[in-house]
Amino acid sequence: MNHRLYVNKSDKATSVISKVIKSASEEVLLYIPRQTEFASSRNNFALLKREAETAGKKVSIESVDDDVLELATTAGLVAMNPFLGRRRRTEDEEEREAEPEISEEAPPPSSPKRFVIALTITVFLAAGLTFAATNLARANIKLVFEKLDWDFVGTLNVAAGTRESSFSGSQINLRGARFTEKKNLTKSYPAHGTGFIERKAKGRVTIYNAYDAQPQTLVVTTRLEAPDGRIYRIDNEVTVPGAKVIGGEITPVGIEVSVTADKAGPESNLTEATTFRIPGFEGSPRYNGFYAESKGSITGGAIGDMKSPTDEDIRLAKVDAARALEEATRSQVLVNLPPEVKILDGAYEFALTDETVDETVDASGNFSVTVYGEGRVIGFREPEIFEAVGKKLEADQGFELAPKDYKVEYSNVSVDFENNVLTAAVSIDSVWTRPFDAEALKLEARGKNETDLRTLIFGVPGVESGEVRLWPFWTRRVPDNTERIIIDVE
């Protein structure tokens, strides 16, 4: 099968001969447009014939320029006009004399009936050809672009503080973002121990500041008093935020804290919402300005022989609950990420921030553990790597390039969540070509004849070779409908 090659107007003889010799096919059809530098000398055609024969290639010439066809044939090459369908004879062929033509008597004139039949057939054929040319015509354009192989091994630096991605030496610096997800989880576990239990009720309340805009610190074991006189103490020191004060109007602001009953036993259990006061403020305006509310139950108070979790039950329950929370948090972080964000293995971290154990055993013999945690990850947009590399290649080559194909591998990932920085070793194998707008080429190609179309496509930056086919065979111009223009890019 012929391998069709095209000569650009500025191609030198050495470049044209090199294309022919490097062709993968033994038979090469060389298209030469008008006014090319190569066609300025018969010696170029003679040199092409000699070198092609030496390389075992069979070359034929195709052109719409009669001067090109004449130079090719005088050099001993087969040459033809693709539109007229005629072939220029070589000098050897011209030496052969054609046999005398044998004339025959002209057939008798057609009868009127035959004339009508012939005219009818001609009209139908013309209509069919017109329909086909209008509705079936198409142009197939195949383009092969020059390619640039670019490989890189270096360091990737991703930082939330980086404003613009860049390429520098052996480093690629990218913009990054940190994503955080906070979550809590409560799970029940079977209790395997029994014994005499003295247990204080535990729960969580919200302490409000409805006094002024200044924050108020409460020390650990600060007392909270229920309306019936029962006392509960906060488990950790806490700072209650200041209230919102706008135009003299005070809006309370609160903070949640865990509490433990002052005394053991079931009488310290609370199952209904309750409002507490702070006895330490009694006698001052703060007594009415600060209060606490229980949104859920305060339970677990008990005294007596009963089933209870052992120390090993609690230890194992904490480990399992923390593992389950980490998995759930990681899944939630990844689900909430924007789809274009790239996350590397090793770029995720989970931290357990709090845990509470409710040793109260329910009717099924289970106690519960509640854990609180935070998952965090640093990610980036992988296309920004090629945006940064593209700027470097454009500066080196003097023209814009775009990645055609690539493979990226990462290793040795390290994350500093304090400074929101990720580093990794990166290896890139990539192939780049000149950017190409197929739709713009289709618009330019509409209505052009084959010669002008070839000139157009070989004027596209970065085109190495190409092929044009108009169908059906009698089609002489590219359809105006761009949907019937097919562009195949290699």
C-alpha positions, -999 to 999 in steps of 0.1 A, spaced: 0 0 0 13 35 -10 24 57 19 14 93 9 37 121 19 34 158 13 60 184 4 59 217 21 67 248 0 99 255 19 112 219 21 147 214 8 157 184 -14 175 167 15 144 170 37 121 155 10 145 126 3 148 120 40 110 117 44 109 92 15 137 70 28 123 70 64 89 60 52 78 26 65 64 17 31 83 5 1 60 24 -22 57 62 -16 33 86 -33 48 121 -30 24 150 -34 41 183 -46 20 215 -46 27 245 -68 57 268 -63 77 245 -39 114 250 -35 120 213 -43 104 216 -78 127 245 -88 153 221 -103 152 189 -123 183 177 -105 162 174 -73 140 149 -90 169 130 -104 186 129 -70 153 117 -54 150 89 -80 186 78 -74 185 78 -36 150 61 -35 162 33 -58 193 29 -36 170 26 -5 147 1 -23 119 26 -25 95 30 -54 85 67 -57 57 82 -78 48 119 -80 13 135 -77 8 172 -85 -17 196 -101 13 216 -115 22 206 -151 57 219 -147 62 195 -117 48 166 -137 71 174 -166 103 177 -144 94 144 -127 88 124 -159 120 137 -175 138 124 -144 123 90 -150 96 92 -123 60 82 -127 39 114 -123 1 121 -124 -25 147 -118 -49 135 -91 -78 156 -104 -76 149 -141 -67 113 -135 -40 113 -162 -5 102 -159 26 117 -174 46 92 -194 83 88 -186 108 92 -215 112 55 -217 74 51 -222 74 78 -248 99 60 -269 75 31 -274 53 37 -304 16 32 -300 0 8 -324 -20 24 -352 -56 29 -343 -82 9 -362 -110 31 -372 -145 18 -372 -176 30 -390 -197 53 -368 -229 37 -356 -260 49 -372 -277 78 -355 -299 70 -326 -336 68 -331 -358 94 -313 -369 67 -288 -333 58 -279 -326 95 -275 -354 100 -251 -343 70 -230 -307 82 -230 -318 117 -219 -340 103 -192 -311 82 -178 -288 112 -180 -313 134 -160 -317 107 -133 -280 102 -131 -274 140 -128 -301 142 -101 -285 113 -82 -251 128 -85 -264 162 -73 -281 145 -43 -250 126 -34 -228 156 -37 -251 176 -15 -261 151 11 -234 124 11 -202 143 3 -176 142 31 -140 151 36 -116 129 57 -85 147 69 -58 127 87 -31 147 105 2 136 121 17 161 144 53 164 154 59 151 190 82 162 218 91 136 244 97 151 279 108 132 310 114 145 345 125 132 379 125 156 408 106 169 438 70 180 441 62 207 466 26 214 474 17 242 499 -15 259 508 4 292 508 16 289 472 -2 314 450 9 303 416 22 269 404 57 270 389 86 249 376 121 256 389 151 234 382 144 200 396 113 212 416 77 216 407 58 240 431 21 236 432 -8 253 449 -24 231 475 -54 230 499 -60 214 533 -93 197 539 -106 188 574 -135 167 586 -146 164 623 -167 135 633 -179 115 664 -191 80 669 -208 60 696 -207 22 697 -220 -4 722 -200 -33 735 -208 -63 757 -197 -60 794 -182 -92 809 -176 -81 845 -198 -82 877 -194 -68 912 -204 -41 936 -206 -8 918 -207 28 930 -210 49 899 -218 85 893 -240 97 865 -224 114 835 -235 135 806 -231 167 787 -245 202 792 -242 236 775 -231 265 797 -244 300 785 -231 335 791 -261 359 792 -243 384 813 -219 405 792 -196 404 762 -166 393 782 -156 355 782 -157 338 816 -133 310 826 -147 282 849 -122 259 866 -124 221 866 -151 207 891 -171 239 890 -205 231 905 -237 232 886 -269 229 907 -303 215 895 -336 230 907 -340 201 932 -306 207 947 -286 179 930 -250 189 922 -230 181 891 -194 192 884 -177 200 851 -150 176 841 -126 201 825 -117 237 827 -137 257 802 -139 293 789 -175 304 782 -175 329 753 -188 364 757 -225 371 749 -235 390 718 -245 425 728 -261 447 700 -278 480 709 -280 469 745 -297 436 736 -279 405 749 -280 373 730 -266 343 751 -236 323 737 -228 289 750 -202 261 750 -208 223 756 -189 205 784 -191 171 800 -202 168 837 -203 142 865 -227 139 893 -213 149 928 -226 117 943 -229 81 931 -262 63 928 -293 62 906 -307 93 922 -282 114 902 -296 102 869 -315 129 848 -337 119 818 -354 153 812 -341 186 801 -329 206 831 -316 241 838 -287 246 862 -273 275 881 -237 281 892 -236 282 930 -202 299 930 -218 331 915 -245 333 941 -248 368 956 -234 385 925 -251 396 892 -233 367 874 -256 343 892 -285 352 869 -263 359 839 -247 324 837 -267 291 835 -264 256 820 -289 234 801 -289 196 796 -301 187 761 -297 149 766 -298 125 795 -273 124 824 -272 87 833 -251 59 846 -255 65 883 -258 32 902 -249 15 935 -250 -23 941 -240 -57 926 -245 -56 889 -229 -63 855 -202 -39 844 -174 -37 818 -139 -48 829 -108 -27 823 -100 -50 793 -136 -45 779 -130 -8 780 -95 -9 765 -106 -30 736 -138 -10 731 -118 23 728 -94 7 703 -123 -6 681 -143 26 683 -112 47 674 -106 25 644 -142 27 632 -142 65 636 -110 68 616 -124 48 587 -157 68 587 -139 101 589 -115 92 561 -144 82 539 -163 114 547 -132 135 539 -127 118 505 -165 120 496 -165 158 503 -134 166 482 -139 184 449 -136 159 420 -105 174 405 -84 172 437 -56 146 437 -48 129 470 -16 109 474 -12 78 496 3 91 528 -13 126 525 -41 118 551 -38 120 589 -64 112 616 -63 124 652 -85 112 681 -95 144 700 -117 130 728 -133 98 742 -159 91 768 -170 57 783 -205 52 796 -201 22 819 -239 19 824 -249 -15 813 -283 -16 794 -309 -44 794 -289 -62 767 -257 -62 788 -239 -36 768 -220 -4 777 -210 24 752 -180 43 741 -181 77 724 -151 89 704 -144 123 687 -118 127 660 -105 149 631 -94 138 597 -72 161 575 -56 158 541 -36 180 517 -45 178 480 -37 195 447 -48 196 411 -26 174 389 -33 193 357 -14 223 373 18 202 370 15 203 332 4 240 333 37 247 350 57 224 327 40 238 297 52 274 305 88 261 308 86 242 275 71 272 257 100 293 270 125 267 258 109 260 224 95 294 215 60 281 209 31 267 229 28 230 236 2 208 252 4 173 268 -8 146 244 -1 117 267 16 113 301 23 91 331 30 104 366 43 84 395 47 97 431 67 83 461 82 92 494 52 113 504 57 136 535 31 159 550 36 188 575 1 197 587 14 224 610 25 244 579 1 228 554 29 215 532 33 182 512 65 170 495 70 140 473 94 125 448 78 127 413 86 110 380 70 121 347 70 105 313 51 127 288 46 135 251 38 170 239 24 184 207 13 218 193 -23 227 204 -48 221 177 -84 234 173 -102 209 151 -134 229 149 -116 260 138 -99 240 110 -132 226 99 -146 261 95 -116 272 74 -118 241 53 -154 245 41 -158 249 4 -121 245 -4 -108 224 -33 -84 196 -26 -53 216 -35 -62 246 -13 -72 221 15 -37 205 14 -22 240 16 -44 248 45 -36 217 66 2 219 59 0 255 72 -12 242 106 16 246 131 33 213 141 18 192 113 44 166 102 23 148 75 -12 144 65 -37 129 41 -69 142 25 -97 122 10 -129 136 -6 -158 112 -10 -176 103 -33 -147 102 -59 -162 129 -81 -164 154 -51 -141 183 -58 -148 206 -28 -150 202 10 -187 202 22 -200 233 38 -215 212 66 -188 208 92 -204 176 105 -194 160 72 -157 170 78 -139 143 97 -105 151 113 -84 122 126 -53 133 146 -23 111 154 
